[in-house]
Amino acid sequence: MKRVNIRNMRVDQKGTVTSVKVGGELGRRIRDMGLVPGTKIRIQGRAPLYDPVALRVKGFTLTLRNNEADLIEVEVNG
């Protein structure tokens, strides 16, 4: 399977978080939102200018700015 960051995923593409490549306050905040290794996600949509990106995580919708989405690596399913 291929690994990409969330920013590079297509709408309706699914994957599993493999790593969060930032520490400190931002890394803690991302992990507190449920984006930890092993979490299944699906890209739900994008804003007209492609920032932010909306994803489904554990039954809720979460939006991330592209600079945050660049920090989360995902193993994609197809």
PyMOL Python script that loads the backbone (N, CA, C, O; Angstrom):
from pymol import cmd

cmd.read_pdbstr("""\
ATOM      1  N   MET A   1       0.834  -1.190   0.000  1.00  0.00           N
ATOM      2  CA  MET A   1       0.000   0.000   0.000  1.00  0.00           C
ATOM      3  C   MET A   1       0.877   1.252   0.000  1.00  0.00           C
ATOM      4  O   MET A   1       2.012   1.239   0.477  1.00  0.00           O
ATOM      5  N   LYS A   2       0.334   2.301  -0.533  1.00  0.00           N
ATOM      6  CA  LYS A   2       1.061   3.543  -0.706  1.00  0.00           C
ATOM      7  C   LYS A   2       0.827   4.464   0.498  1.00  0.00           C
ATOM      8  O   LYS A   2      -0.272   4.500   1.051  1.00  0.00           O
ATOM      9  N   ARG A   3       1.860   5.204   0.896  1.00  0.00           N
ATOM     10  CA  ARG A   3       1.744   6.172   1.982  1.00  0.00           C
ATOM     11  C   ARG A   3       1.821   7.587   1.423  1.00  0.00           C
ATOM     12  O   ARG A   3       2.732   7.923   0.667  1.00  0.00           O
ATOM     13  N   VAL A   4       0.845   8.410   1.809  1.00  0.00           N
ATOM     14  CA  VAL A   4       0.799   9.814   1.393  1.00  0.00           C
ATOM     15  C   VAL A   4       0.366  10.643   2.591  1.00  0.00           C
ATOM     16  O   VAL A   4      -0.071  10.102   3.606  1.00  0.00           O
ATOM     17  N   ASN A   5       0.489  11.964   2.467  1.00  0.00           N
ATOM     18  CA  ASN A   5      -0.068  12.797   3.529  1.00  0.00           C
ATOM     19  C   ASN A   5      -1.519  13.124   3.173  1.00  0.00           C
ATOM     20  O   ASN A   5      -1.924  13.001   2.017  1.00  0.00           O
ATOM     21  N   ILE A   6      -2.283  13.533   4.157  1.00  0.00           N
ATOM     22  CA  ILE A   6      -3.719  13.773   3.954  1.00  0.00           C
ATOM     23  C   ILE A   6      -3.964  14.810   2.863  1.00  0.00           C
ATOM     24  O   ILE A   6      -4.941  14.707   2.120  1.00  0.00           O
ATOM     25  N   ARG A   7      -3.097  15.795   2.760  1.00  0.00           N
ATOM     26  CA  ARG A   7      -3.281  16.843   1.742  1.00  0.00           C
ATOM     27  C   ARG A   7      -3.353  16.268   0.333  1.00  0.00           C
ATOM     28  O   ARG A   7      -4.050  16.821  -0.518  1.00  0.00           O
ATOM     29  N   ASN A   8      -2.650  15.170   0.067  1.00  0.00           N
ATOM     30  CA  ASN A   8      -2.573  14.594  -1.275  1.00  0.00           C
ATOM     31  C   ASN A   8      -3.626  13.529  -1.560  1.00  0.00           C
ATOM     32  O   ASN A   8      -3.598  12.908  -2.623  1.00  0.00           O
ATOM     33  N   MET A   9      -4.541  13.311  -0.645  1.00  0.00           N
ATOM     34  CA  MET A   9      -5.591  12.320  -0.861  1.00  0.00           C
ATOM     35  C   MET A   9      -6.742  12.916  -1.663  1.00  0.00           C
ATOM     36  O   MET A   9      -6.979  14.123  -1.621  1.00  0.00           O
ATOM     37  N   ARG A  10      -7.458  12.055  -2.397  1.00  0.00           N
ATOM     38  CA  ARG A  10      -8.609  12.474  -3.191  1.00  0.00           C
ATOM     39  C   ARG A  10      -9.890  12.392  -2.362  1.00  0.00           C
ATOM     40  O   ARG A  10      -9.938  11.692  -1.350  1.00  0.00           O
ATOM     41  N   VAL A  11     -10.914  13.103  -2.792  1.00  0.00           N
ATOM     42  CA  VAL A  11     -12.224  13.025  -2.146  1.00  0.00           C
ATOM     43  C   VAL A  11     -12.732  11.591  -2.235  1.00  0.00           C
ATOM     44  O   VAL A  11     -12.621  10.960  -3.286  1.00  0.00           O
ATOM     45  N   ASP A  12     -13.285  11.076  -1.153  1.00  0.00           N
ATOM     46  CA  ASP A  12     -13.794   9.709  -0.982  1.00  0.00           C
ATOM     47  C   ASP A  12     -12.704   8.656  -0.850  1.00  0.00           C
ATOM     48  O   ASP A  12     -13.018   7.471  -0.746  1.00  0.00           O
ATOM     49  N   GLN A  13     -11.446   9.045  -0.851  1.00  0.00           N
ATOM     50  CA  GLN A  13     -10.370   8.081  -0.656  1.00  0.00           C
ATOM     51  C   GLN A  13     -10.271   7.752   0.831  1.00  0.00           C
ATOM     52  O   GLN A  13     -10.420   8.626   1.686  1.00  0.00           O
ATOM     53  N   LYS A  14     -10.017   6.473   1.126  1.00  0.00           N
ATOM     54  CA  LYS A  14      -9.916   6.010   2.507  1.00  0.00           C
ATOM     55  C   LYS A  14      -8.490   5.618   2.823  1.00  0.00           C
ATOM     56  O   LYS A  14      -7.701   5.303   1.932  1.00  0.00           O
ATOM     57  N   GLY A  15      -8.171   5.641   4.105  1.00  0.00           N
ATOM     58  CA  GLY A  15      -6.845   5.234   4.525  1.00  0.00           C
ATOM     59  C   GLY A  15      -6.755   5.087   6.030  1.00  0.00           C
ATOM     60  O   GLY A  15      -7.725   5.309   6.755  1.00  0.00           O
ATOM     61  N   THR A  16      -5.565   4.707   6.487  1.00  0.00           N
ATOM     62  CA  THR A  16      -5.286   4.520   7.905  1.00  0.00           C
ATOM     63  C   THR A  16      -4.093   5.381   8.282  1.00  0.00           C
ATOM     64  O   THR A  16      -3.051   5.328   7.630  1.00  0.00           O
ATOM     65  N   VAL A  17      -4.244   6.163   9.325  1.00  0.00           N
ATOM     66  CA  VAL A  17      -3.157   7.031   9.790  1.00  0.00           C
ATOM     67  C   VAL A  17      -1.987   6.146  10.225  1.00  0.00           C
ATOM     68  O   VAL A  17      -2.164   5.197  10.989  1.00  0.00           O
ATOM     69  N   THR A  18      -0.786   6.473   9.725  1.00  0.00           N
ATOM     70  CA  THR A  18       0.404   5.725  10.128  1.00  0.00           C
ATOM     71  C   THR A  18       1.306   6.540  11.030  1.00  0.00           C
ATOM     72  O   THR A  18       1.996   5.974  11.879  1.00  0.00           O
ATOM     73  N   SER A  19       1.321   7.881  10.867  1.00  0.00           N
ATOM     74  CA  SER A  19       2.158   8.703  11.748  1.00  0.00           C
ATOM     75  C   SER A  19       1.738  10.166  11.697  1.00  0.00           C
ATOM     76  O   SER A  19       1.177  10.651  10.715  1.00  0.00           O
ATOM     77  N   VAL A  20       2.038  10.845  12.804  1.00  0.00           N
ATOM     78  CA  VAL A  20       1.866  12.295  12.908  1.00  0.00           C
ATOM     79  C   VAL A  20       3.280  12.855  13.041  1.00  0.00           C
ATOM     80  O   VAL A  20       3.961  12.623  14.040  1.00  0.00           O
ATOM     81  N   LYS A  21       3.710  13.595  12.022  1.00  0.00           N
ATOM     82  CA  LYS A  21       5.100  14.017  11.920  1.00  0.00           C
ATOM     83  C   LYS A  21       5.353  15.401  12.513  1.00  0.00           C
ATOM     84  O   LYS A  21       6.015  16.239  11.901  1.00  0.00           O
ATOM     85  N   VAL A  22       4.816  15.629  13.714  1.00  0.00           N
ATOM     86  CA  VAL A  22       5.061  16.882  14.417  1.00  0.00           C
ATOM     87  C   VAL A  22       4.877  16.611  15.902  1.00  0.00           C
ATOM     88  O   VAL A  22       4.052  15.789  16.301  1.00  0.00           O
ATOM     89  N   GLY A  23       5.645  17.303  16.696  1.00  0.00           N
ATOM     90  CA  GLY A  23       5.532  17.170  18.144  1.00  0.00           C
ATOM     91  C   GLY A  23       4.987  18.456  18.742  1.00  0.00           C
ATOM     92  O   GLY A  23       4.356  19.257  18.052  1.00  0.00           O
ATOM     93  N   GLY A  24       5.230  18.641  19.999  1.00  0.00           N
ATOM     94  CA  GLY A  24       4.836  19.871  20.665  1.00  0.00           C
ATOM     95  C   GLY A  24       3.335  20.049  20.742  1.00  0.00           C
ATOM     96  O   GLY A  24       2.576  19.083  20.678  1.00  0.00           O
ATOM     97  N   GLU A  25       2.918  21.293  20.881  1.00  0.00           N
ATOM     98  CA  GLU A  25       1.507  21.635  21.043  1.00  0.00           C
ATOM     99  C   GLU A  25       0.664  21.227  19.834  1.00  0.00           C
ATOM    100  O   GLU A  25      -0.431  20.690  20.004  1.00  0.00           O
ATOM    101  N   LEU A  26       1.156  21.473  18.612  1.00  0.00           N
ATOM    102  CA  LEU A  26       0.403  21.115  17.415  1.00  0.00           C
ATOM    103  C   LEU A  26       0.227  19.603  17.311  1.00  0.00           C
ATOM    104  O   LEU A  26      -0.865  19.128  17.000  1.00  0.00           O
ATOM    105  N   GLY A  27       1.287  18.845  17.569  1.00  0.00           N
ATOM    106  CA  GLY A  27       1.192  17.390  17.527  1.00  0.00           C
ATOM    107  C   GLY A  27       0.205  16.864  18.561  1.00  0.00           C
ATOM    108  O   GLY A  27      -0.560  15.943  18.272  1.00  0.00           O
ATOM    109  N   ARG A  28       0.214  17.432  19.752  1.00  0.00           N
ATOM    110  CA  ARG A  28      -0.718  17.024  20.793  1.00  0.00           C
ATOM    111  C   ARG A  28      -2.151  17.327  20.378  1.00  0.00           C
ATOM    112  O   ARG A  28      -3.046  16.507  20.580  1.00  0.00           O
ATOM    113  N   ARG A  29      -2.368  18.506  19.797  1.00  0.00           N
ATOM    114  CA  ARG A  29      -3.705  18.899  19.366  1.00  0.00           C
ATOM    115  C   ARG A  29      -4.230  17.960  18.275  1.00  0.00           C
ATOM    116  O   ARG A  29      -5.394  17.559  18.307  1.00  0.00           O
ATOM    117  N   ILE A  30      -3.378  17.614  17.318  1.00  0.00           N
ATOM    118  CA  ILE A  30      -3.776  16.687  16.250  1.00  0.00           C
ATOM    119  C   ILE A  30      -4.140  15.328  16.832  1.00  0.00           C
ATOM    120  O   ILE A  30      -5.152  14.742  16.449  1.00  0.00           O
ATOM    121  N   ARG A  31      -3.329  14.827  17.746  1.00  0.00           N
ATOM    122  CA  ARG A  31      -3.624  13.532  18.364  1.00  0.00           C
ATOM    123  C   ARG A  31      -4.886  13.598  19.230  1.00  0.00           C
ATOM    124  O   ARG A  31      -5.644  12.630  19.286  1.00  0.00           O
ATOM    125  N   ASP A  32      -5.117  14.721  19.900  1.00  0.00           N
ATOM    126  CA  ASP A  32      -6.330  14.890  20.711  1.00  0.00           C
ATOM    127  C   ASP A  32      -7.592  14.860  19.851  1.00  0.00           C
ATOM    128  O   ASP A  32      -8.662  14.498  20.341  1.00  0.00           O
ATOM    129  N   MET A  33      -7.482  15.233  18.587  1.00  0.00           N
ATOM    130  CA  MET A  33      -8.634  15.189  17.667  1.00  0.00           C
ATOM    131  C   MET A  33      -8.912  13.767  17.181  1.00  0.00           C
ATOM    132  O   MET A  33      -9.868  13.551  16.436  1.00  0.00           O
ATOM    133  N   GLY A  34      -8.097  12.801  17.586  1.00  0.00           N
ATOM    134  CA  GLY A  34      -8.319  11.407  17.209  1.00  0.00           C
ATOM    135  C   GLY A  34      -7.449  10.911  16.085  1.00  0.00           C
ATOM    136  O   GLY A  34      -7.589   9.763  15.663  1.00  0.00           O
ATOM    137  N   LEU A  35      -6.553  11.741  15.584  1.00  0.00           N
ATOM    138  CA  LEU A  35      -5.685  11.329  14.472  1.00  0.00           C
ATOM    139  C   LEU A  35      -4.402  10.713  15.028  1.00  0.00           C
ATOM    140  O   LEU A  35      -3.356  11.358  15.106  1.00  0.00           O
ATOM    141  N   VAL A  36      -4.521   9.457  15.405  1.00  0.00           N
ATOM    142  CA  VAL A  36      -3.398   8.694  15.941  1.00  0.00           C
ATOM    143  C   VAL A  36      -3.161   7.493  15.029  1.00  0.00           C
ATOM    144  O   VAL A  36      -4.071   7.085  14.308  1.00  0.00           O
ATOM    145  N   PRO A  37      -1.959   6.921  15.045  1.00  0.00           N
ATOM    146  CA  PRO A  37      -1.698   5.751  14.200  1.00  0.00           C
ATOM    147  C   PRO A  37      -2.746   4.659  14.416  1.00  0.00           C
ATOM    148  O   PRO A  37      -3.092   4.324  15.549  1.00  0.00           O
ATOM    149  N   GLY A  38      -3.243   4.113  13.300  1.00  0.00           N
ATOM    150  CA  GLY A  38      -4.252   3.073  13.322  1.00  0.00           C
ATOM    151  C   GLY A  38      -5.666   3.570  13.086  1.00  0.00           C
ATOM    152  O   GLY A  38      -6.576   2.767  12.881  1.00  0.00           O
ATOM    153  N   THR A  39      -5.869   4.891  13.112  1.00  0.00           N
ATOM    154  CA  THR A  39      -7.197   5.463  12.917  1.00  0.00           C
ATOM    155  C   THR A  39      -7.584   5.441  11.445  1.00  0.00           C
ATOM    156  O   THR A  39      -6.804   5.855  10.587  1.00  0.00           O
ATOM    157  N   LYS A  40      -8.783   4.960  11.155  1.00  0.00           N
ATOM    158  CA  LYS A  40      -9.306   4.937   9.786  1.00  0.00           C
ATOM    159  C   LYS A  40      -9.919   6.301   9.472  1.00  0.00           C
ATOM    160  O   LYS A  40     -10.631   6.872  10.297  1.00  0.00           O
ATOM    161  N   ILE A  41      -9.638   6.819   8.274  1.00  0.00           N
ATOM    162  CA  ILE A  41     -10.195   8.099   7.845  1.00  0.00           C
ATOM    163  C   ILE A  41     -10.723   7.991   6.424  1.00  0.00           C
ATOM    164  O   ILE A  41     -10.370   7.070   5.688  1.00  0.00           O
ATOM    165  N   ARG A  42     -11.576   8.943   6.042  1.00  0.00           N
ATOM    166  CA  ARG A  42     -12.056   9.074   4.659  1.00  0.00           C
ATOM    167  C   ARG A  42     -12.136  10.555   4.344  1.00  0.00           C
ATOM    168  O   ARG A  42     -12.666  11.335   5.135  1.00  0.00           O
ATOM    169  N   ILE A  43     -11.618  10.940   3.205  1.00  0.00           N
ATOM    170  CA  ILE A  43     -11.690  12.337   2.792  1.00  0.00           C
ATOM    171  C   ILE A  43     -13.121  12.618   2.353  1.00  0.00           C
ATOM    172  O   ILE A  43     -13.630  11.986   1.427  1.00  0.00           O
ATOM    173  N   GLN A  44     -13.763  13.567   3.018  1.00  0.00           N
ATOM    174  CA  GLN A  44     -15.161  13.871   2.737  1.00  0.00           C
ATOM    175  C   GLN A  44     -15.309  14.971   1.690  1.00  0.00           C
ATOM    176  O   GLN A  44     -16.235  14.929   0.880  1.00  0.00           O
ATOM    177  N   GLY A  45     -14.424  15.940   1.695  1.00  0.00           N
ATOM    178  CA  GLY A  45     -14.526  17.013   0.720  1.00  0.00           C
ATOM    179  C   GLY A  45     -13.451  18.060   0.922  1.00  0.00           C
ATOM    180  O   GLY A  45     -12.643  17.984   1.848  1.00  0.00           O
ATOM    181  N   ARG A  46     -13.464  19.037   0.033  1.00  0.00           N
ATOM    182  CA  ARG A  46     -12.491  20.131   0.090  1.00  0.00           C
ATOM    183  C   ARG A  46     -13.204  21.438  -0.187  1.00  0.00           C
ATOM    184  O   ARG A  46     -14.216  21.474  -0.887  1.00  0.00           O
ATOM    185  N   ALA A  47     -12.671  22.502   0.363  1.00  0.00           N
ATOM    186  CA  ALA A  47     -13.192  23.835   0.081  1.00  0.00           C
ATOM    187  C   ALA A  47     -12.868  24.189  -1.372  1.00  0.00           C
ATOM    188  O   ALA A  47     -12.021  23.540  -1.986  1.00  0.00           O
ATOM    189  N   PRO A  48     -13.525  25.203  -1.928  1.00  0.00           N
ATOM    190  CA  PRO A  48     -13.292  25.562  -3.338  1.00  0.00           C
ATOM    191  C   PRO A  48     -11.824  25.810  -3.702  1.00  0.00           C
ATOM    192  O   PRO A  48     -11.415  25.497  -4.821  1.00  0.00           O
ATOM    193  N   LEU A  49     -11.041  26.351  -2.806  1.00  0.00           N
ATOM    194  CA  LEU A  49      -9.619  26.581  -3.091  1.00  0.00           C
ATOM    195  C   LEU A  49      -8.733  25.484  -2.496  1.00  0.00           C
ATOM    196  O   LEU A  49      -7.528  25.671  -2.331  1.00  0.00           O
ATOM    197  N   TYR A  50      -9.351  24.322  -2.172  1.00  0.00           N
ATOM    198  CA  TYR A  50      -8.673  23.121  -1.662  1.00  0.00           C
ATOM    199  C   TYR A  50      -8.097  23.279  -0.262  1.00  0.00           C
ATOM    200  O   TYR A  50      -7.303  22.441   0.163  1.00  0.00           O
ATOM    201  N   ASP A  51      -8.464  24.310   0.459  1.00  0.00           N
ATOM    202  CA  ASP A  51      -8.005  24.491   1.835  1.00  0.00           C
ATOM    203  C   ASP A  51      -9.149  25.103   2.626  1.00  0.00           C
ATOM    204  O   ASP A  51      -9.539  26.230   2.322  1.00  0.00           O
ATOM    205  N   PRO A  52      -9.702  24.437   3.610  1.00  0.00           N
ATOM    206  CA  PRO A  52      -9.249  23.209   4.272  1.00  0.00           C
ATOM    207  C   PRO A  52      -9.800  21.940   3.625  1.00  0.00           C
ATOM    208  O   PRO A  52     -10.562  21.979   2.659  1.00  0.00           O
ATOM    209  N   VAL A  53      -9.382  20.820   4.200  1.00  0.00           N
ATOM    210  CA  VAL A  53      -9.854  19.505   3.779  1.00  0.00           C
ATOM    211  C   VAL A  53     -10.744  18.953   4.900  1.00  0.00           C
ATOM    212  O   VAL A  53     -10.412  19.074   6.079  1.00  0.00           O
ATOM    213  N   ALA A  54     -11.878  18.345   4.519  1.00  0.00           N
ATOM    214  CA  ALA A  54     -12.790  17.748   5.498  1.00  0.00           C
ATOM    215  C   ALA A  54     -12.639  16.232   5.450  1.00  0.00           C
ATOM    216  O   ALA A  54     -12.625  15.639   4.371  1.00  0.00           O
ATOM    217  N   LEU A  55     -12.528  15.611   6.613  1.00  0.00           N
ATOM    218  CA  LEU A  55     -12.413  14.170   6.659  1.00  0.00           C
ATOM    219  C   LEU A  55     -13.322  13.583   7.725  1.00  0.00           C
ATOM    220  O   LEU A  55     -13.678  14.243   8.701  1.00  0.00           O
ATOM    221  N   ARG A  56     -13.685  12.332   7.513  1.00  0.00           N
ATOM    222  CA  ARG A  56     -14.492  11.600   8.487  1.00  0.00           C
ATOM    223  C   ARG A  56     -13.553  10.782   9.348  1.00  0.00           C
ATOM    224  O   ARG A  56     -12.727  10.017   8.851  1.00  0.00           O
ATOM    225  N   VAL A  57     -13.701  10.963  10.656  1.00  0.00           N
ATOM    226  CA  VAL A  57     -12.873  10.261  11.633  1.00  0.00           C
ATOM    227  C   VAL A  57     -13.791   9.797  12.756  1.00  0.00           C
ATOM    228  O   VAL A  57     -14.441  10.624  13.396  1.00  0.00           O
ATOM    229  N   LYS A  58     -13.858   8.513  13.006  1.00  0.00           N
ATOM    230  CA  LYS A  58     -14.621   7.963  14.132  1.00  0.00           C
ATOM    231  C   LYS A  58     -16.038   8.506  14.208  1.00  0.00           C
ATOM    232  O   LYS A  58     -16.527   8.798  15.299  1.00  0.00           O
ATOM    233  N   GLY A  59     -16.710   8.650  13.058  1.00  0.00           N
ATOM    234  CA  GLY A  59     -18.098   9.058  13.035  1.00  0.00           C
ATOM    235  C   GLY A  59     -18.356  10.551  13.075  1.00  0.00           C
ATOM    236  O   GLY A  59     -19.514  10.961  13.149  1.00  0.00           O
ATOM    237  N   PHE A  60     -17.324  11.379  13.029  1.00  0.00           N
ATOM    238  CA  PHE A  60     -17.539  12.821  12.975  1.00  0.00           C
ATOM    239  C   PHE A  60     -16.716  13.430  11.858  1.00  0.00           C
ATOM    240  O   PHE A  60     -15.777  12.815  11.353  1.00  0.00           O
ATOM    241  N   THR A  61     -17.081  14.655  11.474  1.00  0.00           N
ATOM    242  CA  THR A  61     -16.363  15.369  10.419  1.00  0.00           C
ATOM    243  C   THR A  61     -15.358  16.305  11.064  1.00  0.00           C
ATOM    244  O   THR A  61     -15.684  17.043  11.994  1.00  0.00           O
ATOM    245  N   LEU A  62     -14.138  16.268  10.561  1.00  0.00           N
ATOM    246  CA  LEU A  62     -13.044  17.092  11.059  1.00  0.00           C
ATOM    247  C   LEU A  62     -12.452  17.850   9.879  1.00  0.00           C
ATOM    248  O   LEU A  62     -12.253  17.267   8.814  1.00  0.00           O
ATOM    249  N   THR A  63     -12.170  19.133  10.047  1.00  0.00           N
ATOM    250  CA  THR A  63     -11.510  19.884   8.981  1.00  0.00           C
ATOM    251  C   THR A  63     -10.106  20.253   9.432  1.00  0.00           C
ATOM    252  O   THR A  63      -9.876  20.604  10.589  1.00  0.00           O
ATOM    253  N   LEU A  64      -9.181  20.166   8.496  1.00  0.00           N
ATOM    254  CA  LEU A  64      -7.775  20.502   8.740  1.00  0.00           C
ATOM    255  C   LEU A  64      -7.291  21.463   7.675  1.00  0.00           C
ATOM    256  O   LEU A  64      -7.661  21.349   6.507  1.00  0.00           O
ATOM    257  N   ARG A  65      -6.474  22.397   8.078  1.00  0.00           N
ATOM    258  CA  ARG A  65      -5.790  23.241   7.089  1.00  0.00           C
ATOM    259  C   ARG A  65      -4.760  22.381   6.375  1.00  0.00           C
ATOM    260  O   ARG A  65      -4.311  21.367   6.907  1.00  0.00           O
ATOM    261  N   ASN A  66      -4.389  22.790   5.170  1.00  0.00           N
ATOM    262  CA  ASN A  66      -3.407  22.012   4.409  1.00  0.00           C
ATOM    263  C   ASN A  66      -2.066  21.910   5.125  1.00  0.00           C
ATOM    264  O   ASN A  66      -1.403  20.876   5.041  1.00  0.00           O
ATOM    265  N   ASN A  67      -1.653  22.971   5.833  1.00  0.00           N
ATOM    266  CA  ASN A  67      -0.364  22.889   6.531  1.00  0.00           C
ATOM    267  C   ASN A  67      -0.421  21.854   7.661  1.00  0.00           C
ATOM    268  O   ASN A  67       0.612  21.286   8.015  1.00  0.00           O
ATOM    269  N   GLU A  68      -1.599  21.598   8.235  1.00  0.00           N
ATOM    270  CA  GLU A  68      -1.753  20.541   9.238  1.00  0.00           C
ATOM    271  C   GLU A  68      -1.852  19.178   8.557  1.00  0.00           C
ATOM    272  O   GLU A  68      -1.276  18.200   9.032  1.00  0.00           O
ATOM    273  N   ALA A  69      -2.585  19.115   7.440  1.00  0.00           N
ATOM    274  CA  ALA A  69      -2.759  17.862   6.714  1.00  0.00           C
ATOM    275  C   ALA A  69      -1.429  17.337   6.173  1.00  0.00           C
ATOM    276  O   ALA A  69      -1.266  16.128   6.007  1.00  0.00           O
ATOM    277  N   ASP A  70      -0.483  18.227   5.899  1.00  0.00           N
ATOM    278  CA  ASP A  70       0.842  17.812   5.420  1.00  0.00           C
ATOM    279  C   ASP A  70       1.613  17.011   6.468  1.00  0.00           C
ATOM    280  O   ASP A  70       2.539  16.278   6.122  1.00  0.00           O
ATOM    281  N   LEU A  71       1.252  17.139   7.721  1.00  0.00           N
ATOM    282  CA  LEU A  71       1.992  16.534   8.817  1.00  0.00           C
ATOM    283  C   LEU A  71       1.495  15.140   9.186  1.00  0.00           C
ATOM    284  O   LEU A  71       2.074  14.488  10.055  1.00  0.00           O
ATOM    285  N   ILE A  72       0.428  14.675   8.536  1.00  0.00           N
ATOM    286  CA  ILE A  72      -0.184  13.393   8.891  1.00  0.00           C
ATOM    287  C   ILE A  72      -0.044  12.435   7.723  1.00  0.00           C
ATOM    288  O   ILE A  72      -0.578  12.668   6.639  1.00  0.00           O
ATOM    289  N   GLU A  73       0.692  11.340   7.964  1.00  0.00           N
ATOM    290  CA  GLU A  73       0.926  10.348   6.921  1.00  0.00           C
ATOM    291  C   GLU A  73      -0.123   9.240   7.033  1.00  0.00           C
ATOM    292  O   GLU A  73      -0.450   8.776   8.125  1.00  0.00           O
ATOM    293  N   VAL A  74      -0.641   8.832   5.870  1.00  0.00           N
ATOM    294  CA  VAL A  74      -1.720   7.852   5.799  1.00  0.00           C
ATOM    295  C   VAL A  74      -1.358   6.764   4.797  1.00  0.00           C
ATOM    296  O   VAL A  74      -0.802   7.040   3.735  1.00  0.00           O
ATOM    297  N   GLU A  75      -1.679   5.534   5.148  1.00  0.00           N
ATOM    298  CA  GLU A  75      -1.570   4.418   4.210  1.00  0.00           C
ATOM    299  C   GLU A  75      -2.908   4.309   3.504  1.00  0.00           C
ATOM    300  O   GLU A  75      -3.924   4.003   4.129  1.00  0.00           O
ATOM    301  N   VAL A  76      -2.909   4.559   2.200  1.00  0.00           N
ATOM    302  CA  VAL A  76      -4.171   4.622   1.453  1.00  0.00           C
ATOM    303  C   VAL A  76      -4.586   3.260   0.936  1.00  0.00           C
ATOM    304  O   VAL A  76      -3.763   2.383   0.673  1.00  0.00           O
ATOM    305  N   ASN A  77      -5.907   3.116   0.800  1.00  0.00           N
ATOM    306  CA  ASN A  77      -6.513   1.887   0.279  1.00  0.00           C
ATOM    307  C   ASN A  77      -6.867   2.117  -1.179  1.00  0.00           C
ATOM    308  O   ASN A  77      -7.986   2.519  -1.494  1.00  0.00           O
ATOM    309  N   GLY A  78      -5.927   1.866  -2.059  1.00  0.00           N
ATOM    310  CA  GLY A  78      -6.198   1.986  -3.486  1.00  0.00           C
ATOM    311  C   GLY A  78      -6.069   3.315  -4.077  1.00  0.00           C
ATOM    312  O   GLY A  78      -6.286   3.480  -5.278  1.00  0.00           O
TER     313      GLY A  78
END
""", "prot")
cmd.dss("prot")
cmd.show_as("cartoon", "prot")
cmd.util.cbc("prot")
cmd.orient("prot")
